[in-house]
Amino acid sequence: MGKLVVLTLLGVGLALVGERFVAFRERINAFRDLEPVEPPNCHLIEGIENGSEDIDILPSGLAFISSGLKYPGMPSFAPDEPGQIFMMDLNEQNPRAQALTISDGFDKTSFNPHGISTFIDKDHTVYLYVVNHPHMKSTVEIFKFEKQQRSLVHLKTIEHELLQSVNDIVALGPEQFYATRDHYFTSHFLSLLEMFIGLQWTYVLFYSPREVKVVAGGFSSANGITVSLDKK
């Protein structure tokens, strides 16, 4: 009788593991066979190969690119170099990526940029909101873009207990944004286990100086985010 119970429990356990594996494989589509496609008019942009993660393009054609991301469980192509923000002018015939200098007073050595978003105020000043992971924590950095100097002036670092494991961000206005949390556990092993089991603990956060709250939840992994042009 005891052996039958053990075998039954083992069978149920293996069945659950098998079901979770199939569900996990379907979610990440890791075993799909894809036909190679050569996109027309595309070429490699040199200088941004070290973990470029996000891009945001202004109506004027200026593009900002975060590069150098170091994240648990992901290979780092330049582990000893800090991250950077690059700019490209897509109006040029052969646009090239140029690293933007960052003002003094900001810890550039631990800069680890992830998702980025731009905001343009009524005076046409461009602000860049950057998800940063200094020492594997999560902050949001606000910069002002100086076009003539091709530089970023650091204005503020935003920290909050709900800003954990932040992936992406979309700016709405002065110090207002939505941000996504892509995993719950900080341990790489536990975060993988979280995805494998299918725990739906991650969320979308709204931040403003007056209010910080979770506005959507129940995601296995909340990744990129954007809003419509009318901001509705």
C-alpha positions as CSV (number, residue, x, y, z in Angstrom):
1,M,0.0,0.0,0.0
2,G,2.8,2.4,0.9
3,K,4.6,1.7,-2.4
4,L,1.4,2.4,-4.3
5,V,1.0,5.8,-2.6
6,V,4.6,6.7,-3.3
7,L,4.2,5.7,-7.0
8,T,1.0,7.6,-7.3
9,L,2.5,10.7,-5.8
10,L,5.6,10.4,-8.1
11,G,3.3,10.0,-11.1
12,V,1.3,13.1,-10.2
13,G,4.5,15.0,-9.6
14,L,6.0,14.1,-12.9
15,A,2.8,14.9,-14.7
16,L,2.8,18.4,-13.1
17,V,6.4,19.0,-14.0
18,G,5.7,17.9,-17.6
19,E,2.7,20.2,-17.8
20,R,4.7,23.1,-16.5
21,F,7.5,22.4,-19.0
22,V,5.1,22.4,-21.9
23,A,3.5,25.6,-20.7
24,F,6.9,27.2,-20.2
25,R,8.1,26.2,-23.7
26,E,4.9,27.6,-25.3
27,R,5.4,30.9,-23.4
28,I,8.9,31.5,-24.6
29,N,8.6,29.8,-28.0
30,A,12.1,28.5,-27.5
31,F,11.8,25.5,-29.8
32,R,10.1,27.1,-32.8
33,D,11.7,26.6,-36.2
34,L,12.1,30.0,-37.9
35,E,12.9,30.5,-41.6
36,P,15.9,33.0,-41.9
37,V,14.8,36.3,-43.2
38,E,17.2,39.0,-44.5
39,P,15.6,42.4,-43.8
40,P,16.1,44.9,-46.7
41,N,18.1,48.0,-46.2
42,C,19.5,47.0,-42.9
43,H,23.0,47.1,-41.7
44,L,24.9,46.7,-38.4
45,I,25.4,49.8,-36.3
46,E,28.8,49.7,-34.8
47,G,29.6,50.6,-31.2
48,I,26.4,49.5,-29.5
49,E,27.0,45.7,-29.4
50,N,27.6,45.5,-25.7
51,G,24.1,44.7,-24.5
52,S,21.9,47.3,-26.2
53,E,18.4,46.9,-24.7
54,D,16.0,49.7,-25.6
55,I,15.5,52.5,-28.1
56,D,13.2,55.6,-28.2
57,I,12.8,57.8,-31.2
58,L,11.8,61.5,-31.2
59,P,9.5,62.9,-33.9
60,S,12.5,64.9,-35.1
61,G,14.3,61.6,-36.0
62,L,16.8,61.6,-33.1
63,A,17.0,58.1,-31.5
64,F,18.3,57.3,-28.1
65,I,19.7,53.8,-27.3
66,S,20.6,52.2,-24.0
67,S,23.6,50.0,-24.1
68,G,25.8,47.9,-21.8
69,L,23.0,46.2,-19.8
70,K,24.2,43.7,-17.2
71,Y,21.5,41.5,-15.8
72,P,21.5,38.3,-13.7
73,G,21.4,35.3,-16.0
74,M,22.2,37.2,-19.1
75,P,25.7,37.2,-20.8
76,S,27.6,40.5,-20.6
77,F,29.8,41.4,-23.5
78,A,31.6,44.1,-21.6
79,P,31.4,43.2,-17.9
80,D,34.0,45.7,-16.8
81,E,32.6,48.7,-18.7
82,P,29.7,51.0,-17.5
83,G,26.6,51.3,-19.5
84,Q,26.0,54.2,-21.9
85,I,23.3,56.1,-23.8
86,F,23.9,56.5,-27.5
87,M,22.2,58.9,-29.9
88,M,21.6,58.6,-33.6
89,D,20.2,61.1,-36.1
90,L,18.0,59.0,-38.4
91,N,17.8,61.9,-40.8
92,E,21.4,61.3,-41.9
93,Q,22.1,59.2,-44.9
94,N,24.5,57.0,-42.9
95,P,23.5,57.5,-39.2
96,R,26.1,56.5,-36.7
97,A,25.8,56.0,-33.0
98,Q,27.4,58.5,-30.7
99,A,27.9,58.1,-27.0
100,L,26.4,60.9,-25.0
101,T,28.5,62.4,-22.2
102,I,26.8,62.6,-18.8
103,S,27.2,65.4,-16.4
104,D,29.4,65.2,-13.3
105,G,27.7,64.3,-10.0
106,F,26.2,61.2,-11.4
107,D,27.8,57.8,-10.6
108,K,28.7,56.8,-14.2
109,T,30.8,53.8,-13.1
110,S,27.7,51.8,-11.9
111,F,25.4,53.0,-14.7
112,N,23.5,50.0,-15.9
113,P,20.7,51.2,-18.3
114,H,17.7,49.1,-19.2
115,G,14.4,50.6,-20.5
116,I,14.3,54.2,-21.6
117,S,11.6,56.8,-22.5
118,T,11.6,60.4,-23.6
119,F,9.3,63.3,-22.7
120,I,9.2,66.7,-24.4
121,D,7.8,69.6,-22.5
122,K,5.9,72.7,-23.8
123,D,9.3,74.5,-24.3
124,H,10.5,71.6,-26.5
125,T,13.1,70.5,-23.9
126,V,13.8,66.8,-24.1
127,Y,14.0,64.7,-21.0
128,L,15.2,61.1,-20.9
129,Y,13.9,58.7,-18.3
130,V,16.2,55.7,-17.8
131,V,15.7,52.5,-15.8
132,N,19.0,51.9,-14.1
133,H,20.3,48.9,-12.2
134,P,23.3,50.1,-10.1
135,H,24.6,47.2,-8.1
136,M,21.6,45.2,-9.5
137,K,19.1,47.4,-7.7
138,S,16.4,49.4,-9.6
139,T,16.2,53.2,-9.9
140,V,14.8,55.6,-12.5
141,E,17.2,58.3,-13.6
142,I,15.9,61.6,-15.2
143,F,18.2,63.4,-17.6
144,K,17.9,66.6,-19.6
145,F,19.2,66.3,-23.2
146,E,21.5,69.1,-24.3
147,K,21.4,68.9,-28.1
148,Q,24.2,71.4,-28.8
149,Q,26.6,69.7,-26.4
150,R,25.4,66.2,-27.3
151,S,25.2,65.5,-23.6
152,L,22.9,64.5,-20.7
153,V,22.5,66.5,-17.6
154,H,21.4,64.3,-14.6
155,L,18.5,65.9,-12.8
156,K,17.2,63.3,-10.3
157,T,17.3,59.7,-9.1
158,I,14.0,58.1,-8.2
159,E,13.8,55.3,-5.7
160,H,10.7,53.6,-4.3
161,E,10.0,50.2,-2.6
162,L,7.7,49.3,-5.5
163,L,10.4,50.0,-8.0
164,Q,11.8,46.5,-7.9
165,S,13.2,44.4,-10.9
166,V,12.1,47.2,-13.2
167,N,12.3,46.4,-16.9
168,D,10.8,49.2,-19.0
169,I,9.3,52.7,-18.6
170,V,7.1,55.1,-20.4
171,A,7.1,58.8,-19.4
172,L,3.9,60.7,-19.2
173,G,5.0,64.1,-17.9
174,P,7.3,65.8,-15.4
175,E,8.2,62.9,-13.0
176,Q,5.3,60.8,-14.1
177,F,5.6,57.4,-15.7
178,Y,4.5,53.8,-15.9
179,A,7.1,51.1,-15.2
180,T,7.0,47.3,-15.5
181,R,8.3,44.7,-13.0
182,D,9.6,41.7,-15.0
183,H,10.1,39.2,-12.1
184,Y,9.4,39.0,-8.5
185,F,12.4,37.1,-7.0
186,T,15.8,38.7,-7.0
187,S,17.6,35.4,-7.1
188,H,18.3,34.3,-10.7
189,F,17.4,30.7,-9.9
190,L,14.2,31.6,-8.2
191,S,13.2,34.0,-11.0
192,L,13.6,31.2,-13.5
193,L,11.6,28.9,-11.2
194,E,9.0,31.6,-11.0
195,M,8.6,31.7,-14.8
196,F,8.7,27.9,-15.0
197,I,5.9,27.5,-12.5
198,G,4.0,30.3,-14.0
199,L,3.6,32.5,-11.0
200,Q,1.8,35.7,-11.9
201,W,3.2,38.1,-9.4
202,T,4.6,40.9,-11.6
203,Y,2.9,44.2,-12.3
204,V,2.7,47.6,-13.9
205,L,3.4,50.6,-11.6
206,F,2.3,54.2,-11.9
207,Y,4.6,56.8,-10.4
208,S,4.1,60.5,-9.7
209,P,5.4,62.8,-6.9
210,R,1.9,62.7,-5.4
211,E,1.0,59.0,-5.9
212,V,2.7,55.7,-6.4
213,K,0.5,52.6,-7.0
214,V,0.2,49.3,-8.8
215,V,-2.3,49.8,-11.7
216,A,-2.2,46.3,-13.3
217,G,-1.1,42.9,-12.1
218,G,-1.3,39.2,-12.7
219,F,1.5,38.9,-15.2
220,S,4.1,36.1,-15.5
221,S,6.7,38.7,-16.6
222,A,5.8,42.3,-17.4
223,N,8.3,43.5,-20.0
224,G,8.0,46.4,-22.5
225,I,5.4,49.1,-22.1
226,T,4.1,52.1,-24.1
227,V,1.0,54.3,-24.4
228,S,-1.0,55.6,-27.3
229,L,-0.2,59.0,-28.7
230,D,-3.3,60.5,-27.1
231,K,-2.1,59.1,-23.8
232,K,-5.4,57.4,-23.2
